């Protein structure tokens, strides 16, 4: 999963996106762990931070509720991706490869 996919899911989970619109903010952003959700505790409360200094030059911040929403969206996307891959494999398996005629040595049902 790429940074853009992650950022789309963070937005869908209502994380707040903040641009690094000054050199000072960009320096702070670059000092954070990049492209990975990290938990930070402030005043006894967990906040989830995702930094992307290279692409969007922004920071996504969310609460525990936002993070749980992100996890649900991510799980649903993984399930959908798995279902699509399985459907594509089933479609390929149903194809009548024999209808293509002889393939020559090494080209047949055991080729894969």
C-alpha positions in Angstrom: 0.0 0.0 0.0 1.4 3.3 -1.1 1.5 6.7 0.7 -1.4 8.0 -1.4 -3.6 5.0 -0.4 -2.7 5.6 3.2 -3.4 9.3 3.0 -6.7 8.7 1.3 -7.7 6.3 4.1 -6.6 8.7 6.8 -8.7 11.4 5.2 -11.7 9.0 5.0 -11.2 8.3 8.7 -11.4 12.1 9.4 -7.8 12.6 10.4 -6.9 16.3 10.2 -4.4 17.2 7.5 -2.0 20.1 8.3 0.4 21.5 5.6 3.9 22.4 6.5 3.5 25.9 5.1 6.6 27.5 6.7 10.2 26.4 6.7 10.0 25.8 10.5 7.0 23.5 10.1 8.7 21.6 7.3 11.8 21.1 9.4 9.7 19.7 12.2 7.8 17.5 9.8 11.1 16.1 8.3 12.3 15.2 11.8 9.3 12.9 12.3 9.2 9.2 11.3 8.0 9.3 7.7 5.1 7.4 6.1 4.2 5.4 9.1 1.5 6.0 11.7 3.1 6.7 15.0 1.3 7.2 18.4 2.2 10.2 20.5 0.8 10.7 24.0 0.0 14.2 25.2 -1.6 14.9 28.5 -2.4 11.2 28.9 -4.3 11.0 25.6 -3.0 9.1 22.5 -2.8 10.9 19.2 -1.9 9.2 15.9 0.4 11.1 13.6 1.4 10.3 10.0 4.1 12.5 8.4 4.8 12.9 4.7 7.5 15.4 4.0 8.3 14.1 0.5 5.0 14.1 -1.3 2.3 16.3 0.3 4.6 18.0 2.8 1.9 17.5 5.4 1.0 15.8 8.7 -2.1 13.8 9.4 -3.3 13.8 13.1 -6.1 11.9 14.6 -7.5 10.6 17.9 -8.1 7.0 19.0 -11.6 7.1 17.3 -10.0 8.3 14.0 -7.4 5.5 14.3 -10.1 2.9 14.8 -12.0 4.2 11.8 -8.7 4.0 9.8 -8.2 0.4 10.8 -11.7 -0.5 9.7 -11.3 1.2 6.3 -7.9 -0.5 5.9 -9.3 -3.9 6.7 -12.2 -3.4 4.3 -9.8 -2.4 1.5 -7.6 -5.4 2.2 -10.6 -7.7 2.0 -11.8 -6.1 -1.2 -8.3 -6.4 -2.7 -8.2 -10.1 -1.8 -11.6 -10.7 -3.3 -10.6 -9.0 -6.5 -7.4 -11.1 -6.7 -9.4 -14.3 -6.1 -12.0 -13.4 -8.7 -9.2 -12.7 -11.3 -7.6 -16.1 -10.4 -10.9 -17.9 -10.8 -11.5 -16.2 -14.2 -8.1 -17.4 -15.3 -8.7 -20.9 -14.1 -12.0 -21.1 -15.9 -10.4 -20.1 -19.2 -10.4 -23.0 -21.7 -6.6 -23.1 -22.4 -7.1 -26.2 -24.6 -9.0 -24.1 -27.1 -5.8 -22.4 -28.0 -4.4 -25.5 -29.6 -1.0 -27.1 -29.0 1.5 -24.9 -27.1 4.6 -26.9 -27.7 7.0 -28.4 -25.2 6.7 -26.9 -21.7 3.4 -25.0 -22.5 0.5 -26.7 -21.1 -1.6 -27.0 -18.0 1.4 -27.6 -15.8 3.2 -24.5 -17.2 2.1 -22.4 -14.3 
